[in-house]
Amino acid sequence: MKGGMTRTMLLRSLLEPKNRLQLSQEFGIDWKAVDGHMAKLLRYGLAAEVMAVGTCRVYTITQKGRRALELADKRQEPDSAECT
């Protein structure tokens, strides 16, 4: 899926609450791109806004987002049956 890898990286980073500027600087992407990705993560309940001061929003990963990361990690693990 287009943007899936970026959203996965953002989710993993949100294990510690961050705002869009912090995420933008961490990944070297424009804050407007972060906004677009965050909109999708929020829409599907993978991330949540935990604080807002003016235009600054702080986001964190939800339980649903943690589960999605677990599933993504399992999908990337080599199948132990194939290794024997």
Gaussian input, Z-matrix of N, CA and C with variables (Angstrom, degrees):
# hf/3-21g

backbone

0 1
 N
 C     1     B1
 C     2     B2     1     A1
 N     3     B3     2     A2     1     D1
 C     4     B4     3     A3     2     D2
 C     5     B5     4     A4     3     D3
 N     6     B6     5     A5     4     D4
 C     7     B7     6     A6     5     D5
 C     8     B8     7     A7     6     D6
 N     9     B9     8     A8     7     D7
 C    10    B10     9     A9     8     D8
 C    11    B11    10    A10     9     D9
 N    12    B12    11    A11    10    D10
 C    13    B13    12    A12    11    D11
 C    14    B14    13    A13    12    D12
 N    15    B15    14    A14    13    D13
 C    16    B16    15    A15    14    D14
 C    17    B17    16    A16    15    D15
 N    18    B18    17    A17    16    D16
 C    19    B19    18    A18    17    D17
 C    20    B20    19    A19    18    D18
 N    21    B21    20    A20    19    D19
 C    22    B22    21    A21    20    D20
 C    23    B23    22    A22    21    D21
 N    24    B24    23    A23    22    D22
 C    25    B25    24    A24    23    D23
 C    26    B26    25    A25    24    D24
 N    27    B27    26    A26    25    D25
 C    28    B28    27    A27    26    D26
 C    29    B29    28    A28    27    D27
 N    30    B30    29    A29    28    D28
 C    31    B31    30    A30    29    D29
 C    32    B32    31    A31    30    D30
 N    33    B33    32    A32    31    D31
 C    34    B34    33    A33    32    D32
 C    35    B35    34    A34    33    D33
 N    36    B36    35    A35    34    D34
 C    37    B37    36    A36    35    D35
 C    38    B38    37    A37    36    D36
 N    39    B39    38    A38    37    D37
 C    40    B40    39    A39    38    D38
 C    41    B41    40    A40    39    D39
 N    42    B42    41    A41    40    D40
 C    43    B43    42    A42    41    D41
 C    44    B44    43    A43    42    D42
 N    45    B45    44    A44    43    D43
 C    46    B46    45    A45    44    D44
 C    47    B47    46    A46    45    D45
 N    48    B48    47    A47    46    D46
 C    49    B49    48    A48    47    D47
 C    50    B50    49    A49    48    D48
 N    51    B51    50    A50    49    D49
 C    52    B52    51    A51    50    D50
 C    53    B53    52    A52    51    D51
 N    54    B54    53    A53    52    D52
 C    55    B55    54    A54    53    D53
 C    56    B56    55    A55    54    D54
 N    57    B57    56    A56    55    D55
 C    58    B58    57    A57    56    D56
 C    59    B59    58    A58    57    D57
 N    60    B60    59    A59    58    D58
 C    61    B61    60    A60    59    D59
 C    62    B62    61    A61    60    D60
 N    63    B63    62    A62    61    D61
 C    64    B64    63    A63    62    D62
 C    65    B65    64    A64    63    D63
 N    66    B66    65    A65    64    D64
 C    67    B67    66    A66    65    D65
 C    68    B68    67    A67    66    D66
 N    69    B69    68    A68    67    D67
 C    70    B70    69    A69    68    D68
 C    71    B71    70    A70    69    D69
 N    72    B72    71    A71    70    D70
 C    73    B73    72    A72    71    D71
 C    74    B74    73    A73    72    D72
 N    75    B75    74    A74    73    D73
 C    76    B76    75    A75    74    D74
 C    77    B77    76    A76    75    D75
 N    78    B78    77    A77    76    D76
 C    79    B79    78    A78    77    D77
 C    80    B80    79    A79    78    D78
 N    81    B81    80    A80    79    D79
 C    82    B82    81    A81    80    D80
 C    83    B83    82    A82    81    D81
 N    84    B84    83    A83    82    D82
 C    85    B85    84    A84    83    D83
 C    86    B86    85    A85    84    D84
 N    87    B87    86    A86    85    D85
 C    88    B88    87    A87    86    D86
 C    89    B89    88    A88    87    D87
 N    90    B90    89    A89    88    D88
 C    91    B91    90    A90    89    D89
 C    92    B92    91    A91    90    D90
 N    93    B93    92    A92    91    D91
 C    94    B94    93    A93    92    D92
 C    95    B95    94    A94    93    D93
 N    96    B96    95    A95    94    D94
 C    97    B97    96    A96    95    D95
 C    98    B98    97    A97    96    D96
 N    99    B99    98    A98    97    D97
 C   100   B100    99    A99    98    D98
 C   101   B101   100   A100    99    D99
 N   102   B102   101   A101   100   D100
 C   103   B103   102   A102   101   D101
 C   104   B104   103   A103   102   D102
 N   105   B105   104   A104   103   D103
 C   106   B106   105   A105   104   D104
 C   107   B107   106   A106   105   D105
 N   108   B108   107   A107   106   D106
 C   109   B109   108   A108   107   D107
 C   110   B110   109   A109   108   D108
 N   111   B111   110   A110   109   D109
 C   112   B112   111   A111   110   D110
 C   113   B113   112   A112   111   D111
 N   114   B114   113   A113   112   D112
 C   115   B115   114   A114   113   D113
 C   116   B116   115   A115   114   D114
 N   117   B117   116   A116   115   D115
 C   118   B118   117   A117   116   D116
 C   119   B119   118   A118   117   D117
 N   120   B120   119   A119   118   D118
 C   121   B121   120   A120   119   D119
 C   122   B122   121   A121   120   D120
 N   123   B123   122   A122   121   D121
 C   124   B124   123   A123   122   D122
 C   125   B125   124   A124   123   D123
 N   126   B126   125   A125   124   D124
 C   127   B127   126   A126   125   D125
 C   128   B128   127   A127   126   D126
 N   129   B129   128   A128   127   D127
 C   130   B130   129   A129   128   D128
 C   131   B131   130   A130   129   D129
 N   132   B132   131   A131   130   D130
 C   133   B133   132   A132   131   D131
 C   134   B134   133   A133   132   D132
 N   135   B135   134   A134   133   D133
 C   136   B136   135   A135   134   D134
 C   137   B137   136   A136   135   D135
 N   138   B138   137   A137   136   D136
 C   139   B139   138   A138   137   D137
 C   140   B140   139   A139   138   D138
 N   141   B141   140   A140   139   D139
 C   142   B142   141   A141   140   D140
 C   143   B143   142   A142   141   D141
 N   144   B144   143   A143   142   D142
 C   145   B145   144   A144   143   D143
 C   146   B146   145   A145   144   D144
 N   147   B147   146   A146   145   D145
 C   148   B148   147   A147   146   D146
 C   149   B149   148   A148   147   D147
 N   150   B150   149   A149   148   D148
 C   151   B151   150   A150   149   D149
 C   152   B152   151   A151   150   D150
 N   153   B153   152   A152   151   D151
 C   154   B154   153   A153   152   D152
 C   155   B155   154   A154   153   D153
 N   156   B156   155   A155   154   D154
 C   157   B157   156   A156   155   D155
 C   158   B158   157   A157   156   D156
 N   159   B159   158   A158   157   D157
 C   160   B160   159   A159   158   D158
 C   161   B161   160   A160   159   D159
 N   162   B162   161   A161   160   D160
 C   163   B163   162   A162   161   D161
 C   164   B164   163   A163   162   D162
 N   165   B165   164   A164   163   D163
 C   166   B166   165   A165   164   D164
 C   167   B167   166   A166   165   D165
 N   168   B168   167   A167   166   D166
 C   169   B169   168   A168   167   D167
 C   170   B170   169   A169   168   D168
 N   171   B171   170   A170   169   D169
 C   172   B172   171   A171   170   D170
 C   173   B173   172   A172   171   D171
 N   174   B174   173   A173   172   D172
 C   175   B175   174   A174   173   D173
 C   176   B176   175   A175   174   D174
 N   177   B177   176   A176   175   D175
 C   178   B178   177   A177   176   D176
 C   179   B179   178   A178   177   D177
 N   180   B180   179   A179   178   D178
 C   181   B181   180   A180   179   D179
 C   182   B182   181   A181   180   D180
 N   183   B183   182   A182   181   D181
 C   184   B184   183   A183   182   D182
 C   185   B185   184   A184   183   D183
 N   186   B186   185   A185   184   D184
 C   187   B187   186   A186   185   D185
 C   188   B188   187   A187   186   D186
 N   189   B189   188   A188   187   D187
 C   190   B190   189   A189   188   D188
 C   191   B191   190   A190   189   D189
 N   192   B192   191   A191   190   D190
 C   193   B193   192   A192   191   D191
 C   194   B194   193   A193   192   D192
 N   195   B195   194   A194   193   D193
 C   196   B196   195   A195   194   D194
 C   197   B197   196   A196   195   D195
 N   198   B198   197   A197   196   D196
 C   199   B199   198   A198   197   D197
 C   200   B200   199   A199   198   D198
 N   201   B201   200   A200   199   D199
 C   202   B202   201   A201   200   D200
 C   203   B203   202   A202   201   D201
 N   204   B204   203   A203   202   D202
 C   205   B205   204   A204   203   D203
 C   206   B206   205   A205   204   D204
 N   207   B207   206   A206   205   D205
 C   208   B208   207   A207   206   D206
 C   209   B209   208   A208   207   D207
 N   210   B210   209   A209   208   D208
 C   211   B211   210   A210   209   D209
 C   212   B212   211   A211   210   D210
 N   213   B213   212   A212   211   D211
 C   214   B214   213   A213   212   D212
 C   215   B215   214   A214   213   D213
 N   216   B216   215   A215   214   D214
 C   217   B217   216   A216   215   D215
 C   218   B218   217   A217   216   D216
 N   219   B219   218   A218   217   D217
 C   220   B220   219   A219   218   D218
 C   221   B221   220   A220   219   D219
 N   222   B222   221   A221   220   D220
 C   223   B223   222   A222   221   D221
 C   224   B224   223   A223   222   D222
 N   225   B225   224   A224   223   D223
 C   226   B226   225   A225   224   D224
 C   227   B227   226   A226   225   D225
 N   228   B228   227   A227   226   D226
 C   229   B229   228   A228   227   D227
 C   230   B230   229   A229   228   D228
 N   231   B231   230   A230   229   D229
 C   232   B232   231   A231   230   D230
 C   233   B233   232   A232   231   D231
 N   234   B234   233   A233   232   D232
 C   235   B235   234   A234   233   D233
 C   236   B236   235   A235   234   D234
 N   237   B237   236   A236   235   D235
 C   238   B238   237   A237   236   D236
 C   239   B239   238   A238   237   D237
 N   240   B240   239   A239   238   D238
 C   241   B241   240   A240   239   D239
 C   242   B242   241   A241   240   D240
 N   243   B243   242   A242   241   D241
 C   244   B244   243   A243   242   D242
 C   245   B245   244   A244   243   D243
 N   246   B246   245   A245   244   D244
 C   247   B247   246   A246   245   D245
 C   248   B248   247   A247   246   D246
 N   249   B249   248   A248   247   D247
 C   250   B250   249   A249   248   D248
 C   251   B251   250   A250   249   D249

   B1=1.4299
   B2=1.5260
   B3=1.3110
   B4=1.4617
   B5=1.5246
   B6=1.3228
   B7=1.4561
   B8=1.5189
   B9=1.3173
   B10=1.4557
   B11=1.5155
   B12=1.3160
   B13=1.4710
   B14=1.5335
   B15=1.3246
   B16=1.4680
   B17=1.5190
   B18=1.3322
   B19=1.4613
   B20=1.5296
   B21=1.3180
   B22=1.4595
   B23=1.5265
   B24=1.3347
   B25=1.4692
   B26=1.5282
   B27=1.3391
   B28=1.4597
   B29=1.5272
   B30=1.3235
   B31=1.4657
   B32=1.5217
   B33=1.3260
   B34=1.4623
   B35=1.5374
   B36=1.3186
   B37=1.4593
   B38=1.5266
   B39=1.3348
   B40=1.4632
   B41=1.5250
   B42=1.3282
   B43=1.4604
   B44=1.5305
   B45=1.3409
   B46=1.4673
   B47=1.5284
   B48=1.3390
   B49=1.4764
   B50=1.5288
   B51=1.3416
   B52=1.4679
   B53=1.5180
   B54=1.3366
   B55=1.4622
   B56=1.5303
   B57=1.3228
   B58=1.4777
   B59=1.5248
   B60=1.3397
   B61=1.4652
   B62=1.5272
   B63=1.3246
   B64=1.4718
   B65=1.5316
   B66=1.3364
   B67=1.4634
   B68=1.5211
   B69=1.3193
   B70=1.4605
   B71=1.5274
   B72=1.3157
   B73=1.4589
   B74=1.5272
   B75=1.3166
   B76=1.4647
   B77=1.5266
   B78=1.3302
   B79=1.4661
   B80=1.5177
   B81=1.3259
   B82=1.4576
   B83=1.5192
   B84=1.3386
   B85=1.4587
   B86=1.5258
   B87=1.3163
   B88=1.4493
   B89=1.5266
   B90=1.3288
   B91=1.4660
   B92=1.5158
   B93=1.3370
   B94=1.4699
   B95=1.5229
   B96=1.3242
   B97=1.4658
   B98=1.5296
   B99=1.3342
   B100=1.4698
   B101=1.5255
   B102=1.3419
   B103=1.4679
   B104=1.5226
   B105=1.3187
   B106=1.4638
   B107=1.5214
   B108=1.3218
   B109=1.4638
   B110=1.5288
   B111=1.3267
   B112=1.4576
   B113=1.5236
   B114=1.3231
   B115=1.4695
   B116=1.5292
   B117=1.3318
   B118=1.4752
   B119=1.5251
   B120=1.3301
   B121=1.4655
   B122=1.5230
   B123=1.3272
   B124=1.4591
   B125=1.5264
   B126=1.3232
   B127=1.4678
   B128=1.5277
   B129=1.3230
   B130=1.4558
   B131=1.5416
   B132=1.3252
   B133=1.4550
   B134=1.5207
   B135=1.3354
   B136=1.4561
   B137=1.5248
   B138=1.3197
   B139=1.4666
   B140=1.5179
   B141=1.3291
   B142=1.4645
   B143=1.5214
   B144=1.3218
   B145=1.4584
   B146=1.5264
   B147=1.3314
   B148=1.4648
   B149=1.5234
   B150=1.3474
   B151=1.4544
   B152=1.5203
   B153=1.3200
   B154=1.4579
   B155=1.5200
   B156=1.3308
   B157=1.4544
   B158=1.5208
   B159=1.3201
   B160=1.4572
   B161=1.5156
   B162=1.3332
   B163=1.4682
   B164=1.5231
   B165=1.3256
   B166=1.4598
   B167=1.5282
   B168=1.3216
   B169=1.4622
   B170=1.5229
   B171=1.3118
   B172=1.4614
   B173=1.5242
   B174=1.3333
   B175=1.4637
   B176=1.5235
   B177=1.3200
   B178=1.4556
   B179=1.5233
   B180=1.3024
   B181=1.4551
   B182=1.5369
   B183=1.3192
   B184=1.4641
   B185=1.5266
   B186=1.3218
   B187=1.4600
   B188=1.5343
   B189=1.3216
   B190=1.4659
   B191=1.5290
   B192=1.3228
   B193=1.4593
   B194=1.5213
   B195=1.3293
   B196=1.4716
   B197=1.5254
   B198=1.3280
   B199=1.4675
   B200=1.5315
   B201=1.3297
   B202=1.4667
   B203=1.5282
   B204=1.3430
   B205=1.4661
   B206=1.5194
   B207=1.3346
   B208=1.4711
   B209=1.5220
   B210=1.3233
   B211=1.4665
   B212=1.5239
   B213=1.3332
   B214=1.4646
   B215=1.5254
   B216=1.3312
   B217=1.4651
   B218=1.5209
   B219=1.3382
   B220=1.4737
   B221=1.5220
   B222=1.3107
   B223=1.4706
   B224=1.5243
   B225=1.3293
   B226=1.4585
   B227=1.5151
   B228=1.3443
   B229=1.4601
   B230=1.5213
   B231=1.3433
   B232=1.4695
   B233=1.5173
   B234=1.3081
   B235=1.4520
   B236=1.5250
   B237=1.3363
   B238=1.4690
   B239=1.5259
   B240=1.3194
   B241=1.4723
   B242=1.5280
   B243=1.3294
   B244=1.4643
   B245=1.5150
   B246=1.3145
   B247=1.4733
   B248=1.5254
   B249=1.3186
   B250=1.4690
   B251=1.4973
   A1=108.28
   A2=114.89
   A3=120.10
   A4=110.15
   A5=117.45
   A6=122.74
   A7=114.09
   A8=117.09
   A9=120.93
   A10=113.84
   A11=116.56
   A12=120.06
   A13=110.50
   A14=116.70
   A15=120.28
   A16=110.18
   A17=117.25
   A18=119.83
   A19=110.99
   A20=117.32
   A21=120.49
   A22=110.20
   A23=117.07
   A24=120.68
   A25=110.83
   A26=116.79
   A27=120.26
   A28=110.68
   A29=116.61
   A30=120.20
   A31=111.28
   A32=115.65
   A33=119.74
   A34=110.17
   A35=116.63
   A36=121.29
   A37=111.45
   A38=116.97
   A39=121.03
   A40=113.31
   A41=116.96
   A42=119.19
   A43=108.60
   A44=115.20
   A45=123.06
   A46=105.93
   A47=119.32
   A48=121.04
   A49=112.32
   A50=114.57
   A51=121.26
   A52=110.12
   A53=115.09
   A54=119.93
   A55=109.19
   A56=116.12
   A57=119.51
   A58=112.40
   A59=118.23
   A60=119.96
   A61=110.58
   A62=116.34
   A63=120.06
   A64=110.49
   A65=116.83
   A66=120.62
   A67=110.72
   A68=116.53
   A69=121.89
   A70=110.92
   A71=116.46
   A72=120.70
   A73=111.68
   A74=116.81
   A75=121.13
   A76=112.01
   A77=116.31
   A78=119.99
   A79=114.14
   A80=117.08
   A81=120.36
   A82=113.00
   A83=116.45
   A84=120.51
   A85=109.15
   A86=116.44
   A87=122.73
   A88=110.75
   A89=118.05
   A90=121.03
   A91=111.24
   A92=117.56
   A93=119.99
   A94=110.49
   A95=116.58
   A96=120.27
   A97=109.57
   A98=116.06
   A99=120.03
   A100=108.96
   A101=117.45
   A102=120.96
   A103=111.58
   A104=116.59
   A105=120.65
   A106=111.91
   A107=115.69
   A108=119.84
   A109=110.90
   A110=116.40
   A111=119.88
   A112=111.23
   A113=117.32
   A114=120.64
   A115=110.37
   A116=116.33
   A117=119.72
   A118=111.19
   A119=116.90
   A120=120.04
   A121=111.17
   A122=116.73
   A123=121.15
   A124=110.97
   A125=116.25
   A126=121.30
   A127=111.41
   A128=116.48
   A129=120.09
   A130=113.04
   A131=116.71
   A132=120.68
   A133=114.67
   A134=117.47
   A135=121.05
   A136=112.07
   A137=115.80
   A138=122.65
   A139=107.44
   A140=115.74
   A141=121.12
   A142=109.48
   A143=114.82
   A144=121.18
   A145=106.89
   A146=116.35
   A147=119.54
   A148=113.10
   A149=116.32
   A150=119.28
   A151=108.64
   A152=115.75
   A153=121.15
   A154=109.02
   A155=115.08
   A156=121.70
   A157=105.83
   A158=116.21
   A159=119.65
   A160=109.52
   A161=115.41
   A162=119.37
   A163=112.43
   A164=116.98
   A165=121.08
   A166=109.76
   A167=115.91
   A168=122.46
   A169=108.85
   A170=116.96
   A171=122.00
   A172=107.40
   A173=114.74
   A174=121.56
   A175=111.17
   A176=115.03
   A177=121.66
   A178=108.78
   A179=115.95
   A180=121.55
   A181=108.97
   A182=116.76
   A183=121.50
   A184=109.65
   A185=116.17
   A186=120.36
   A187=110.02
   A188=116.16
   A189=120.69
   A190=110.70
   A191=116.78
   A192=121.44
   A193=111.79
   A194=116.59
   A195=120.50
   A196=110.46
   A197=115.27
   A198=119.33
   A199=110.14
   A200=116.54
   A201=120.50
   A202=110.77
   A203=117.76
   A204=121.09
   A205=111.29
   A206=116.32
   A207=119.82
   A208=110.64
   A209=116.58
   A210=120.61
   A211=111.37
   A212=116.74
   A213=120.71
   A214=110.50
   A215=116.97
   A216=121.32
   A217=110.76
   A218=116.63
   A219=120.03
   A220=110.95
   A221=115.69
   A222=120.48
   A223=111.49
   A224=116.87
   A225=121.28
   A226=113.02
   A227=117.60
   A228=120.45
   A229=110.00
   A230=116.51
   A231=117.71
   A232=110.01
   A233=116.17
   A234=121.93
   A235=108.51
   A236=117.14
   A237=120.56
   A238=111.65
   A239=118.38
   A240=120.86
   A241=111.14
   A242=116.60
   A243=120.17
   A244=112.55
   A245=117.02
   A246=121.02
   A247=112.71
   A248=118.91
   A249=119.80
   A250=112.04
   D1=138.27
   D2=-179.32
   D3=-63.66
   D4=126.79
   D5=179.42
   D6=84.99
   D7=-2.65
   D8=-176.80
   D9=-61.39
   D10=-41.81
   D11=-179.61
   D12=-64.99
   D13=-41.50
   D14=179.19
   D15=-64.32
   D16=-44.32
   D17=179.62
   D18=-64.41
   D19=-35.42
   D20=176.81
   D21=-64.21
   D22=-43.58
   D23=177.73
   D24=-62.97
   D25=-41.64
   D26=178.70
   D27=-62.61
   D28=-44.84
   D29=178.82
   D30=-58.60
   D31=-46.24
   D32=-179.30
   D33=-61.22
   D34=-38.50
   D35=179.63
   D36=-68.21
   D37=-27.72
   D38=-177.39
   D39=-79.69
   D40=7.57
   D41=170.97
   D42=-60.52
   D43=-23.78
   D44=171.64
   D45=-117.20
   D46=123.34
   D47=-176.46
   D48=-54.13
   D49=137.78
   D50=-178.96
   D51=-147.17
   D52=159.67
   D53=173.91
   D54=-99.04
   D55=173.72
   D56=-174.33
   D57=-65.93
   D58=-31.27
   D59=177.94
   D60=-66.77
   D61=-43.21
   D62=177.79
   D63=-61.26
   D64=-43.01
   D65=179.01
   D66=-65.52
   D67=-41.39
   D68=179.14
   D69=-59.77
   D70=-46.06
   D71=-179.29
   D72=-69.39
   D73=-38.11
   D74=-179.29
   D75=-62.07
   D76=-38.86
   D77=-175.79
   D78=-105.55
   D79=-2.22
   D80=178.19
   D81=66.06
   D82=35.14
   D83=177.40
   D84=-121.36
   D85=155.91
   D86=-178.49
   D87=-61.58
   D88=142.93
   D89=-178.83
   D90=-63.28
   D91=-26.72
   D92=177.36
   D93=-68.00
   D94=-34.85
   D95=175.28
   D96=-67.13
   D97=-40.08
   D98=177.02
   D99=-60.15
   D100=-42.99
   D101=178.25
   D102=-56.84
   D103=-44.27
   D104=-179.58
   D105=-62.94
   D106=-44.60
   D107=178.95
   D108=-66.77
   D109=-41.24
   D110=179.92
   D111=-64.19
   D112=-36.17
   D113=178.22
   D114=-58.16
   D115=-42.22
   D116=178.64
   D117=-68.60
   D118=-43.23
   D119=-179.98
   D120=-62.95
   D121=-38.61
   D122=177.76
   D123=-69.12
   D124=-42.74
   D125=-178.23
   D126=-58.46
   D127=-38.44
   D128=-176.68
   D129=-96.56
   D130=8.08
   D131=174.14
   D132=74.16
   D133=20.20
   D134=179.60
   D135=-87.17
   D136=-21.07
   D137=177.26
   D138=-136.54
   D139=161.38
   D140=179.42
   D141=-141.13
   D142=150.25
   D143=174.28
   D144=-83.93
   D145=124.96
   D146=-177.45
   D147=-106.07
   D148=-15.43
   D149=-179.73
   D150=-161.92
   D151=145.97
   D152=175.52
   D153=-140.02
   D154=129.86
   D155=175.27
   D156=-131.98
   D157=109.25
   D158=-175.03
   D159=62.85
   D160=-123.91
   D161=178.89
   D162=-95.36
   D163=-0.62
   D164=179.45
   D165=-86.02
   D166=123.46
   D167=179.06
   D168=-116.98
   D169=136.01
   D170=178.01
   D171=-110.25
   D172=131.14
   D173=-175.32
   D174=-117.16
   D175=155.02
   D176=173.87
   D177=-143.73
   D178=164.70
   D179=178.28
   D180=-79.54
   D181=146.57
   D182=176.45
   D183=-95.93
   D184=174.38
   D185=176.03
   D186=-61.50
   D187=-39.32
   D188=177.24
   D189=-62.54
   D190=-38.47
   D191=177.30
   D192=-66.38
   D193=-39.51
   D194=177.44
   D195=-62.24
   D196=-41.33
   D197=179.37
   D198=-65.04
   D199=-40.28
   D200=178.28
   D201=-61.37
   D202=-40.44
   D203=176.87
   D204=-64.30
   D205=-41.33
   D206=177.47
   D207=-59.19
   D208=-44.62
   D209=179.50
   D210=-65.24
   D211=-39.88
   D212=178.45
   D213=-64.38
   D214=-40.10
   D215=178.88
   D216=-65.94
   D217=-42.18
   D218=178.85
   D219=-63.18
   D220=-37.13
   D221=-179.19
   D222=-64.81
   D223=-29.27
   D224=-178.65
   D225=-87.44
   D226=-13.81
   D227=179.39
   D228=-70.86
   D229=137.81
   D230=176.38
   D231=-66.31
   D232=142.45
   D233=179.19
   D234=-70.30
   D235=121.51
   D236=-176.14
   D237=-63.09
   D238=-27.23
   D239=179.26
   D240=-68.37
   D241=-30.81
   D242=179.77
   D243=-75.41
   D244=-19.24
   D245=-176.03
   D246=-84.27
   D247=-11.19
   D248=-176.34
   D249=-90.48

